[in-house]
């Protein structure tokens, strides 16, 4: 037989990883394609350079499952040869052993692992024998496998070792080694061991079996102790350590490969403490910068997510969101992710962000903030997080806010030239370009209207309007019928004849009222009308103010409501709007569009009058507002509407 590089490595005190993500990982309801198994094996081997076969046994699969699985194992054995030692896993039957050997035959450093029960309970279920008889049969299978092809190494896995007799396992571990087994795996199949129990088991079996036996681990993670148990086994002398990328394996999984490799490599002092000796654990130390990339590969292939709490390779590694860790990052990390893993630090905006963090992110986005701006931006970040219910604030939204902050500063400089002191930049104030960017992002913006109308909250999605106003996200809103194309698209949905439809257009454009219009039963309606529809009526807002059209015309479908928080009156001035909504929801001041704000200075403002237009053209007052306020009574306003527009009174 040619050299058994795995056994030689372990005997020399080097660590060998027994990679189970393709084989035991399948019992986690995942299925890696044959091509991906090859790619994973090669990538994992490359972590150790030319010493990949001496440090990685890649369990390619279970050939007895089906013909497709056999071929997958065969492909890995052929195409990953030289990168790792490829293994096939089989049950303790002669037929399975022959099939496993056939699947890897001809591949350099090929292996098969034969699984036999070691506990009385497992032996009775799996083989209907005693544990001693099952182990005796396992030794015989090792001999048979060695006789089939002396170029294929054979390993014996003792299933349910954690509940088996230590003395019995020691005796048969020695016998199996004498029969030609390269390693003997003691498997905590049910994941129920405690670390002290794992340490005792490996120490006793090793002492009873003798120095010639190479022991290996297979620690399931059902109690969350798989890593601790593996490290205890390593301290007791085990050097072949089973693991799986992202920990994927049956039930709650196995030790995570990325965690095990990192722990045994990141610091020499730690490695000595973990292994119980100071000797070098690697022929070639692993390239730890490959860990995150391989983990992402496995995550994409299997659908197992990398989360913020996943150690070493998760989305939280290297992230900073609070002040002191931002100033002193090394003080709050056990290692440097950039140096060891190639994971660069990432400053994330959350509700915990300090002004320093906010200023740093703003600088990365091309914005310098003074102290006042930093304070305002920090307040915006915190409010945005709590209003959205998500800790992390989207940097694209933050960039839009910063654009508005810059525009507000510029606008204030224009309004207050020369040496006269002007107001401090107002956070949350945007110019028309900033308003358009906000609308494109899906967020809400507060927009002006001509006197005597108040400001309104508008957005391309209805829930943004409701969220800005602090009311339930699903509450009905008005559709802003400012665009001719929008009105044309509604023709088939509204239950209005030609004359009432023409009246509706005039009232919206000329009176700038809000209209309740009837919907045609059973008619096809555009989906975007639904948020403005309720009980057979659609709510349309009609103000079409010329100075605002450059902002509005890019958005034929907009949803709108008066600019007030729940329980408060609508904002009639930019100052009131900013006080009520900024910095979370930006405000476009009327003065940036028209110097007089679209009406006489000091003109009292109110929300629009809402009229109900019936199918026959009759107009009724639904809710009083700005348009009817100058009249002695709302009815007088309706009289004018009927007279001027020819609307029927009955």
N, C-alpha and C positions, 0 to 999 in steps of 0.2 A: 504493500500500500504506500501511496505517496504521503507526504507530510500532512498532518492534521493541524493546520495553522491556528485554528480556534483553540484547540487543546494546548498547543504550544504557547500561545499568548497567555492563556489563563494560568498555566503552570509558571510562567515567568512573572506573574503578578500584574499583567496588563488586563485592562477592562475590555470585555467584548460585549457589544450590544446585540441582543437577540430581538430583532425588529418584528413585531406582530401586527402592525396596522393593516396589512393586506389579508392576513389569515384570521386571527382572533378578531380583528376589526370588522370582519364580515358579520360577526355575531352581534355587532352594534347596529345592524340593519343598514350597513353600507356595502357598496359593491364597487371596487376599483377595477377599471378596465385593465386588460393585459398590458396595453401600451403604457398606461399610467403606472402600473406596478414596475415596469422596466424603468421608467423615468425616475420614479421615487427611489428605487434601489441604486441607480447610478448616482443620483444626487446625494444620497446618504453616504455612499462609498467615497465620493469626492471630498467629503468633509475631512477624510483622513488621508487624502492623496493616494499614493501607491499602496498604503497599508490598509485600504478599505477592506479586503478579504480577511485581514487579521483582526479587524475591530468590529465588523458588522456581519452577523448572520441574518439574512433577509428571508423570513418565512414567507414564501411566495404564494402559498395556498394549500388547499386540502384536495388533492387530486381525485379522491374517491367520490366527491360531491356529484360530479357529472363530467361529461366529455369536455364541455367548455372550460370547466375549471382545470381539468388535466392539461388542456392545451395552453391555458394561461400560465400555469406553472412551468410548462415546458418552454414557453416563450421567454419567461424571465430567466430561466436557467441558461438559455442560449444567448440572450442579448445583454444580460447584466453580468455575464462571466467576466471575471477580472476586476470588477468594481466592488463586489461583495462576495461573501460565501452564500450561495443560494440553497435554501432548505425547502423540502416538502414535508408536510405533517400528515400523519396517518394514525388510524386506530390500531389496536393490538391484535390484528389478524394477519395471517400469512398472505392473503390476497391483497389486502391494503398495502402491506409492506412491499410486495413485488411491484404494485402499481406506482407507489411513491418513488422507488428506486428508478423505475423506468422513466419517470417524469423529469428527473434531474441528471440521468446518466450522460456522461460525456462532458459535463460542465466542470471546469476547474474548481476545486474546493467545495464540491457539492455535498449535501448532507440530507439525511432524513431523520425526522423525529418521530419515534414510536410512543404513543400515549397508552399507558396501562394504569389501572387503579391501584392505589396504595392503601386506602383505608378499607376496613371491613364493610362499611356501608356502601361505599362506591363500588367495591368489587362485587358485592352481591347484586347490585343493580346492573352493572355494565357487563359482567361476565358470568354471573351465577356461580361464582367460585368464592373461596376464601381469599383474603388478601395475600397470603403466602403463595397460594396456587397461581393467582394472577401475576404476582411478581416473578415467580418461577417461569411462567409462560413468557413474560417480557424478556427475560434473559435469553430464552431460546430464540425469540424473534430477533434479538440483536445478533446472535450467531448466524441465523439464516440470512439476515440482511447483509452481513459482512461477506457471506459466501456468494451472494448474488453479484456483487461488484466491489472489489477491494479498493476502488478509487472513490467510492461514496462513503463518507463518514456516517456513523450512526449514533444518535443520541436517544436516551431513554427518559421519558417524562413520567414522573410519578404523580398521577392526579390525586387530588385531595390529600396531599402530603400533610397538610396542617392538622388533619384529624387522624393521622396514621401513627403506628408504633415506630418510635425513633430507632430502636434497636433493629427491628425488622427491615426498615428502609436502609439502614447502614449496611446490613449484611448483603442485601441484594444490590445496593449501589456498587459495592466491591465486586460482587459476582458479575454484574453487567459490564463493569470496566474490564474485568478479566476476560470477558467474552468479546471485547472489542469496542465497547461504547466510548465515544469521545467525551461526552458530558452526561451527567445525570441531573435532570431538572426536578426540583422540589416545588410543586405547584400548590399555592394556596388557592385552589379552584373556586372556592366560594367567597373569598375575600373577607373571611371572618377573623383572621389572626390579629393579635396585638403585637406591637413591636418587640416586646420582651419575649413573647412566645416564638416569634420568628428567629430572634437571636438564639434562643435555646435550641430550637429545632436544628438550625444549621450547625451550631457548635457540636451538638451531640452526634448528628449524622456524620459530620466530618471526622470527629474523633473516632467513631466506631468503624468508619469505612477505610480510613487510612489515607496517607498523603497522596497516593496514586490516583485517587478519585477527584475528578473536577466537578464541583457542584455548581448548579445554575439556579436562578430564581425565576418565578412566574407568579407575581403577586397581584391579585385582583384588588380593586379599589372600593369595594362595596361599603366599607366603613370610613373611606377617605384616608386609609393608612397605607396604601400601596407603596408610596414613596418611602415612608418611614420604615416599613418592613423590608424593602429592598436595601436600604442603607444599613439596616441592622444585619442583614445577611452578608452584605459586603464587608462589614466590620468583622464578621465571623469567618471571612475567608473566601466567600463566593466572588467570582470574578466574571462569570457570564451572567448578564443581567437582562432579563426580558423587559421590554417596554413597547410603547406604541405611540406614534405621533398623535398629539392632542389627547392621548389617553384612550383612544377609541378601542373598545373591546366589549366582550359580553357584559350585559347589565351596566354596572357603573364604571366599567373600563379597567385599564391597567395603569401602571406608572406611565407618565407622559415622557416620551423620548427627549423632547426639548428641555424639560426640567432636569432630567437625570444627567444628560450630557453637560448641561450648563453647570450644575452643582459640582460635578467632578472635574471641571476644567477652569472655572473662572478665577480661582485663587489657590495657589499651591498649599498654603496653610490649611485652607478648608478641605482640600482633597485628602491631605494626610489625616486630618481628624475624622473625616467621613469613612475612609477605608481602613482606619486603624493602623496605618503604617505610613511612612514617609516616601516609600518607593514611587517611582514614576509610573503612572497608570496607563500611559499611552506610548506606543511606538512612534506615532506621529500625532501631536496634539490636534484636536478637531478645530476646524475653522468655524468659530461660533457665529460669524456674520452670516453663515448660510442658514442658521436656524429659523429666523423669521421668514425667509423666502420659502423654505420647504414647508413650514407650517401653513403658509398661505396657500401653497399648492394643494396640500391635503385638505384644507378647509373647502376650497373651491370644488375639489373632486367629490368629496363626501357630503357636503352640505353641513358639516359640523362647524358652528360659528366660532370665530375668535372674538372673545368678549373683552370688556374693559377689565375684568378680574382674572383673565387668563395670564398666568405668570409667564415671563420671559418673552412671549411672542404675541401677547394680547394687545388690544387697542389702547390700553391705559399705560403701557410701558413708555416712559420718557415724557409723559404729558404733565403739564404744569398749569394750574388755574388759580392759585392763591399767592399772596404776597411774599411770605417768608420763603417758601420753596422756590419761588421765582428768583429771589435775590441770592439764596444759598442752596442751589439744587443738590449739590453733593451731600449736604447735611441731611437730606431727606431721602436718599437713595442708597441701597446697599452696594450698588455697583454703578459704573458709568455706561448707560445703554449705547451711547455713541461709540465709545472706545471698544467695547467688547462685542456688541451686536451690530454695530453700524446703524443703530436706530437713533436718528437725530431727535433732539428735544422738540416738543411741539407745545406751544403755548395756546391753551384753549380758553375761549371766553365762556364763563359760566356765571351763575348767580353769586359765586364766591369771589369773583374777580376783584382784585384791588386796582387802584388807579394806576399803579405801576404796570400791572399786567395789561390793562386796557390801553395804556399809552404805547406799550411795546407792540401790541397787535396793530394798533393804528399806524405806527411807524412802518411796520411790515407792509401795510396796505398803501403806503405813500402819503400818510397824513401826519404832520407834526401837531401835537396838541399842547396848548399852554395849560396852566393849572385850572383855570375856569372851565375850559373845554374838556379837560380830562375828568373833572368832577361831574360835568353834565353827561359825558359819554358813559361813565361808570354807572350813573343812575339809569341811563337808557338800557344798558346791558342787563342790569338786575331786573328791571321791570319787564323787559322783553322775555327773559327766562321764566319769570313767574306767570306772566300772562299766557305764554305758550304751553306751560306745563312741562317744558324740556329744559334740562340744565344747560346743555351746550347751545350757544347762540350761533346761528348761521353767519359766517363771516361775510357772505354776500349781502345780507341785510345790514350788517354793521357797516359795510363799505358804502351802501346807499345812504345810511344815516350820516356817515362822515362827509359824504358829498354835500348833503344838505347843510351840515354844520359849516362847511367851508363856504357854501353859497350865502348863508346867512351872514357870515363875517364879511364877505365881499359886499353884500347889499348894504349892510350897516355902514361900511366905509364910504359908499357912494352917497348915502343919505346924509351922512354927517361928515362933510369934507373939512379940511383945514385943521386948525389947532383946537377947535371946539371939542370938548370931550363928548364922545358918543356912547350909546348904550353898549354894554358888554354883548358879545356874540350870543345869540339866542339858540340854545341847543334845540333841535327839532324843527327849525324853520328851513324851508327849502325854496329854491327858485323853480321856475317851470320845468327845467331839465331834471332837477331833483324829484319833482312830483311825478314826471313821466317814469323815471327809473324806479321809484317806489311802486307805482302801479304795475310796471312790468314784472316786478319781483313777486307780485301777488299780495303785497301788504297794503294796508289802508293808508290814505292820506286825507287830510282835512283841506277842503277847497273852498274858496270864496264864491259868493254870488252877488249880483247887484242889489243895491238897496231897493226895497226894504227887506230883502231876504237875508237870513242868517247863513253862516257857514254850514257845510255839509261834510259828512264822512263818506268817502267813496273808495271802492276797490273792485278788482276784476273778479273776486270771489266773494260770495255773500258772507261767509263766516268771518272773514277779516273785518267787515263792517261791524258785525255784532260784537266781535271780540274787542275791537277798539272802543265800543260804547259800553262795554262791561255788561252785556246781556247775553242770554243763551244763544249759542252759535247757530241754532236752527231757526231762530225767529225770522219771520217774513221781513223782507226789505223791499224797497222800491227799485224798479228798473229805471235807469236814467235814459230817457228817450231823447237824447240830444242829437243823435245821428240819423240822418234820413234813411240810411240803409236798415237801421234797427226798426224803425216804424214800418218800412215797407215789408220787412220779414214778418211783421205781426198781422198783416192784413188778413190772412186766412185764419188766424187764431181768434180774432176779436169778433164778437157778435154785434157788429155795427154795419148798417147799410152805408151807401156812399155819402149821404148827407151827414149823418152822425159821425162817420169817420173823418170827414173834412172838418167838422166842428172840433173833434178831439185834437186834430193837428193844430188848429188855430189857438185853442185854449192852452195847449202845451207851449207853443212857441211865443204867443203874444202875451198871454196872461202869466205865463211861467208858474202855473198852479201844479199841484199834484192831482192826478186823475185816477179814480177807480173806474175801470172799463170792464164790460161784461165779456166773458170768454165763451166762445161757441162750443156747445156740447159736442163731444165725440170728434172734434176737429184735431188734426195733428198740430202739435205745438212744439216749438223749439225747446230743447232741454234747458236752455239758459233762461227761459221765462218762468220755470217752476219756482225758483226762490222768491219771485215777486207775485205769485199766484196763491189765492186762498179762497175757498168756498165759491168758486166760479167767477171770481173777479181778479183782475190784474191791476197792480199799483204802479203807475207811471209818473215819474218826475220829469218836468218839462223844461226847466230853465236852460236856455241856450244863450249864454252870455258871450258876446264876440271876443273880448279879451282872453277868455278862458279856452276858446276853441283849439288853440295850438296844443294844449295839454290833452283835451278830451278826444280830438278827432282820431288819434291813434288807437282808441279803445271803443269800438262801436257798442260793446256790451259792458256796461258798468252798473254796479249796484250802489245804492245811495241811501242815506238817512240823515236826519238833522244832526248837527254837531253838538251833541250833548251826551254826557254820561247819564246813566239811569238815575232819575230823580232830580236832575238839574236842568235849568232852562238852556236852550240852544245858544251857542256862542255867536254874538253879533259882531264882534271885532276880532282882529288877529290876536290881540293881547289876551282876550278871554279864551280864545281857542288854544293858544300856546299854554296858558295856565292850566287848562282842563285836559289837554291831550299830550303835549310834549313832555318828555322827549320820546316816549314810546311810539307815538303816531305823529309823523311830521306834518307841519302846517305850511300851506302856501298863502302868504298874506295878500289881501286884495290890493294893497298899495304897490306891490311889485308888478301888478298888471295894469292898473289904472290909478292915477294919483288920487282921485276922489273916491276910490273904492266903488265906483259904479253908481253913485247917487249923491244927493246933497249931503254935505257934512253934517253929522249929528242926527241924520234921519233915523227914527226908531226902527229896529229890525225885529223880525219874528220868523218863525217857521212858516212854510207856505200854507196857504189855504188848500184844503183837499175837497174836491168836488166829485160827486158820483154821476157819471154819464150813463144813462140807460140806453137800451137797444133802440128805443124810439126817438132818442135825441134829447129827452128831458134831462135837465141838470138839477141836482140837489146838493145842498151843502152837507158834507160829511164831517168836516172838522174846520172850525174857523182858524184864520191865520193872518199873515201879513197883508194879503190882497184885499180882504174884506174889512180890515181894521179901520181904514179911514171913513167907512160908512157908518151912519147912526145905528144901523142894525144889519146883520148878515143878509137878511132878506132883500135889503136895498141893493146890495152887491149883486145878488142873483137877478134882480130886476134889470140891472144894467147889462149883465151878461146876456139875458134873453133878448133885450132890445137891440144891443149892438151886434150880436152874433146870430140873431134870428132863431134862437133855441125855443122850442115849444115850452109853454108853461104848464101844461097838463099832459 
